[in-house]
Structures are given as C-alpha cells and as structure tokens.
Amino acid sequence: MPKLSDVIAVLEELYPPQWAESWDAVGLVCGDPDDEVARVLFAVDPVQAVVDEAVGWGADLVVTHHPLYLRGTSTVAASTVKGRVVHTLIRHGIALQVAHTNADHADPGVSDALAEAVGLLVTGPLVPDPTDPAGRRGSGRIGMLAEPMPLSAFAAQVAAGLPPTAAGVRVAGDLDATVSRVAVCGGAGDGFLADARAAGVDAYLTADLRHHPASEAAEASAVALIDAAHWATEWPWLTLADRALTEAAGKRGWQLETRVSRLVTDPWTGHAPMPYTA
C-alpha cells in the first residue's frame, strides 16, 4: 500500500503546483505524509457532504478541484463550516489534496475533460501557456465537432453530456446558426470572452457568465455563448484524474481503490421556468 506522500507525488506529477495561478491555494491541506492510502475519493468541492461520503466509504484521501481555504483563515474551529470539514477529515484520518488551476492548465486538464464530455475533439488551448514548447497546455480549449450542427442541437448535446443541475444550460445566440468550432473553459470563463472571439470560434461554452460581459460579448460578435453550471463544467475532470491516478498506481503495483463522487454539490437546488418566447 502506498504512503500518502507517494500518492501526492504522482498527483503533483500530473498536476504540478507550479502551474497554478499565483493567487491559488493548491496542494496538501491536511494529512500525514507517512500514512498509508488504500482508497481515494475525487470530488469538485471540499464540502461537508463530500467529506461525509469519504468517511462512509472509508477513504484515506480526498482529492478536490476547489480549494478549501482559497483566501486563508485564522481559525479551523469546528463551529465554522470549513473548520468542521477539517475536524471531520483529521478525526477520521482522511487527507485532503487540491488540484485547482494547476489542473486547469494541465494537458490533459479540466477543459479537455469538458470538451470530451460534450463531443469535441480538442485541437489546442484557447490561451496557450507560453512556457509549454508543445503548445498543449494553457487556459481553456478549442475543439471541433465531428459534424456541424445547429446551435440548438449543440446546446442539447452539452446538456446531455454534463451531469444534470437545477440551472441547466443557457444559450445566447441564433439557435439556428451552424456550430462547428467551439471554445470551452471549465469553471468561470468570462475572462476569456475576448480570446474566444479572437479564436474565430462559432460558440464558447463556459460557466458563471455575468450579465454585462455576456451582453457586451453578444453585441461585439456572432460567437454564441453557452453557460452551464460551474460544478457541472468541472465534474468531468474527476473521471480523467481518476483514470490517470489508477493508471499510475497500476504501473507501480499499488493496490489502490478510487471513486468519483457523484454528489451534486452545485449550490443551486431549484429552477422555476418562466413562459418565454425569443
């Protein structure tokens, strides 16, 4: 059975911490590097429901995409929401490792998994990492559909390819327009709207699009916008990371059991449709 330090070394080979943004908080949050690891749970959010799942399954390590303490803290008291998470993890001997923007920038990374989930063949990054001589790493991805299709059909394909959420999928653009070349960015991607326009894509799929940036982008060009739930656009990466760790464990002869959490931790829990005609 590998030690936690061994498993972390593999994860950080797949998703090197130096690829993370300067503001990010990635790496080991809690756990003893000398402890043995037999079960690893992958999840998007380090929330109490995920930790409870880890406890119930008997996990030794939880790997999440989102950090627990992104901006730091002065307390881990169990009377706080995040402090309770820390106490539960430590009490049950469960470690927590975070791969956030380092997983976003990896090859393959979060946006590669998103592209695969919605039926795209990746051709390269939306915003290349200048330090990657191969030109594969970077923010977001650009991909091609096997066959062009109307925007309405592609939006339906996105909805079918991602895990269902209350918010569903929103679309801005001509529903009859033909879509072939698409940019994607897992998680909040309105910072790359100008890059999507410059890339000459037909549509841009991301999450957390705000009113003003989306409105201005729609006015600036004919690039269609597809907005899905933040959690849903990042969830496909869990399977990718699970496969990568399982493959690495097999090469090393480790007896390691892994699982992808299927808990929906998107914060939105309901949707009330309104009568609407475009």
C-alpha positions in Angstrom: 0.0 0.0 0.0 1.5 3.4 -0.9 2.1 6.2 1.5 0.2 9.5 1.2 3.5 11.1 0.1 3.8 8.6 -2.7 0.3 9.3 -4.0 0.7 13.1 -3.7 4.0 12.8 -5.7 2.0 11.2 -8.5 -0.8 13.7 -8.4 1.7 16.6 -8.4 3.5 15.0 -11.4 0.2 15.0 -13.2 -0.8 18.5 -12.0 2.4 20.3 -10.9 1.7 23.0 -8.3 3.9 25.5 -10.2 1.3 25.5 -13.0 -1.3 27.1 -10.6 -2.1 30.8 -10.7 -0.3 32.9 -8.1 -3.5 33.6 -6.2 -4.4 29.9 -5.9 -4.2 27.5 -3.0 -3.3 24.0 -4.2 -1.6 21.0 -2.6 -2.0 19.1 0.6 -4.4 20.8 3.0 -4.3 18.1 5.8 -3.0 14.6 6.2 0.1 12.8 7.4 2.5 12.1 4.5 3.6 8.9 6.3 0.0 7.5 6.5 -0.9 4.6 4.1 -3.5 5.2 1.4 -5.9 2.5 0.1 -8.9 4.5 -1.1 -9.0 7.8 -2.9 -12.2 9.8 -3.5 -12.3 12.5 -6.2 -14.8 15.4 -5.9 -15.2 19.0 -7.1 -16.0 20.7 -3.8 -14.5 20.1 -0.3 -17.8 20.4 1.4 -19.2 18.5 4.3 -21.4 16.2 2.2 -18.3 15.1 0.3 -16.3 14.6 3.5 -19.2 12.6 5.0 -19.2 10.4 1.8 -15.5 9.9 2.2 -16.0 8.8 5.9 -18.8 6.4 4.9 -16.8 4.8 2.2 -13.6 4.6 4.3 -11.5 6.9 2.1 -7.9 7.7 3.1 -7.6 10.7 0.7 -10.0 13.1 -0.9 -8.8 14.9 -4.0 -10.9 18.0 -4.8 -10.7 20.6 -7.6 -11.7 23.5 -5.5 -9.6 24.7 -2.6 -10.9 24.6 1.0 -9.3 27.8 2.1 -8.6 29.9 -1.0 -8.0 33.2 0.9 -6.6 31.8 4.1 -8.1 31.7 7.6 -7.3 32.5 11.2 -9.4 29.6 12.6 -10.3 26.0 11.9 -12.7 25.8 14.8 -15.4 23.1 14.3 -18.0 25.8 15.0 -17.3 27.2 11.4 -18.4 25.4 8.2 -14.9 24.9 6.9 -13.5 24.1 10.3 -15.9 21.3 10.7 -14.7 19.9 7.4 -11.1 20.0 8.7 -12.1 18.4 12.1 -14.0 15.6 10.3 -11.1 14.8 8.0 -8.5 14.7 10.7 -10.7 12.8 13.2 -11.1 10.0 10.6 -7.6 10.1 9.3 -8.5 11.4 5.9 -6.1 13.6 3.9 -7.2 16.4 1.5 -5.3 17.3 -1.7 -6.3 20.2 -4.0 -5.6 20.4 -7.8 -7.2 23.6 -9.0 -5.7 26.0 -11.6 -2.8 23.6 -12.0 -5.4 21.0 -13.2 -7.0 23.7 -15.4 -3.7 24.3 -17.2 -2.6 20.7 -17.4 -2.5 18.6 -20.6 -4.9 16.9 -20.4 -6.8 19.0 -17.9 -10.2 20.3 -16.8 -11.2 21.8 -20.2 -10.0 18.7 -22.1 -12.4 16.6 -20.0 -15.2 19.2 -20.6 -14.6 19.1 -24.4 -14.7 15.3 -24.4 -17.9 15.3 -22.4 -19.7 17.5 -24.9 -18.4 15.8 -28.1 -15.5 17.9 -29.1 -12.1 16.9 -30.5 -9.5 19.2 -28.9 -7.2 21.0 -31.3 -5.3 23.1 -28.8 -5.6 25.6 -25.9 -7.7 28.7 -26.0 -5.0 30.7 -24.3 -1.7 28.9 -24.7 0.8 28.7 -21.9 4.0 30.4 -23.3 6.2 28.1 -21.1 4.9 24.9 -22.9 7.0 24.3 -26.0 4.5 21.7 -27.2 1.7 24.3 -27.2 -0.8 22.0 -25.5 -1.1 23.5 -22.0 -3.0 26.6 -21.2 -6.4 28.0 -20.3 -9.5 26.7 -22.0 -9.5 24.5 -25.1 -10.6 24.8 -28.7 -12.3 21.8 -30.3 -14.1 20.6 -33.4 -17.4 18.8 -33.6 -17.4 15.6 -35.8 -20.2 17.2 -37.9 -21.5 20.8 -37.9 -24.9 21.2 -36.2 -27.3 24.0 -35.3 -26.6 25.8 -32.0 -29.8 24.5 -30.5 -28.7 20.9 -31.2 -25.2 21.5 -29.7 -26.7 23.1 -26.6 -28.9 20.0 -26.2 -25.7 17.9 -26.6 -24.0 19.9 -23.9 -26.9 19.4 -21.6 -26.9 15.7 -22.2 -23.1 15.4 -21.8 -22.8 17.1 -18.5 -24.2 16.0 -15.1 -27.7 17.5 -14.6 -28.1 20.5 -12.4 -31.1 22.7 -11.5 -29.8 25.6 -13.5 -29.5 23.6 -16.7 -27.8 25.3 -19.8 -28.4 28.8 -21.0 -27.7 30.0 -24.6 -27.1 33.4 -26.2 -27.2 33.5 -30.0 -29.0 32.4 -33.1 -30.3 28.9 -32.3 -30.4 28.1 -36.0 -26.8 29.1 -36.6 -24.3 26.4 -37.5 -21.7 25.4 -34.9 -18.6 23.5 -35.8 -15.6 25.1 -34.0 -16.1 25.6 -30.3 -14.1 27.1 -27.4 -14.6 25.7 -23.9 -13.4 26.7 -20.4 -14.3 24.6 -17.3 -15.5 26.9 -14.5 -15.8 30.7 -14.6 -14.6 31.7 -18.0 -15.9 35.2 -18.8 -12.3 36.5 -18.6 -11.6 34.7 -21.9 -14.5 36.1 -23.9 -12.2 38.3 -26.0 -9.9 35.3 -26.6 -12.9 33.2 -27.8 -13.8 36.0 -30.3 -10.2 36.3 -31.4 -10.0 32.5 -32.0 -12.8 32.7 -34.5 -15.0 30.0 -32.9 -18.7 29.6 -33.5 -19.6 29.1 -29.9 -18.0 29.4 -26.4 -19.0 27.1 -23.6 -18.2 28.0 -20.0 -19.8 28.8 -16.7 -20.7 31.8 -14.5 -21.3 34.2 -17.3 -22.3 37.6 -15.8 -24.9 39.9 -17.5 -22.6 42.7 -18.6 -19.7 40.7 -20.0 -22.2 38.4 -21.8 -24.2 41.3 -23.1 -21.2 43.1 -24.4 -19.8 39.9 -25.9 -23.1 39.2 -27.7 -23.1 42.7 -29.1 -19.4 42.5 -30.2 -19.6 39.4 -32.4 -21.7 36.5 -33.5 -20.0 34.0 -31.3 -22.7 32.1 -29.4 -22.4 31.7 -25.7 -23.4 28.6 -23.8 -23.5 28.9 -20.0 -23.6 25.8 -17.8 -23.3 25.3 -14.1 -19.8 25.8 -12.7 -19.8 22.5 -10.9 -21.1 20.6 -14.0 -18.4 22.0 -16.3 -15.6 20.8 -13.9 -17.1 17.5 -12.8 -15.9 15.6 -16.0 -12.3 16.2 -14.9 -12.8 13.9 -11.9 -13.1 10.9 -14.2 -10.0 12.0 -16.1 -8.0 12.4 -12.9 -9.3 9.1 -11.5 -8.1 7.3 -14.7 -4.7 9.0 -14.6 -4.1 8.0 -10.9 -5.4 4.5 -11.5 -3.0 4.0 -14.4 -0.1 5.3 -12.4 -0.9 3.1 -9.5 -1.1 0.0 -11.8 2.4 0.8 -13.1 3.7 1.0 -9.6 1.9 -2.2 -8.4 -0.1 -0.3 -5.8 -3.4 -1.7 -4.5 -5.4 1.5 -4.8 -9.1 1.8 -5.0 -10.6 5.0 -6.4 -14.0 6.5 -6.7 -15.6 9.6 -8.3 -18.1 11.3 -6.1 -21.5 11.7 -7.8 -22.9 14.0 -5.2 -24.2 17.2 -6.9 -22.6 20.0 -4.9 -23.7 22.8 -7.2 -25.2 25.4 -4.8 -28.4 25.9 -6.9 -31.1 23.4 -5.9 -34.2 24.5 -7.9 -35.4 26.1 -11.1 -38.7 27.7 -11.8 -39.3 28.0 -15.6 -41.0 31.2 -16.9 -43.1 31.4 -20.1 -40.7 32.8 -22.7 -40.6 33.4 -26.4 -37.4 34.6 -28.1 
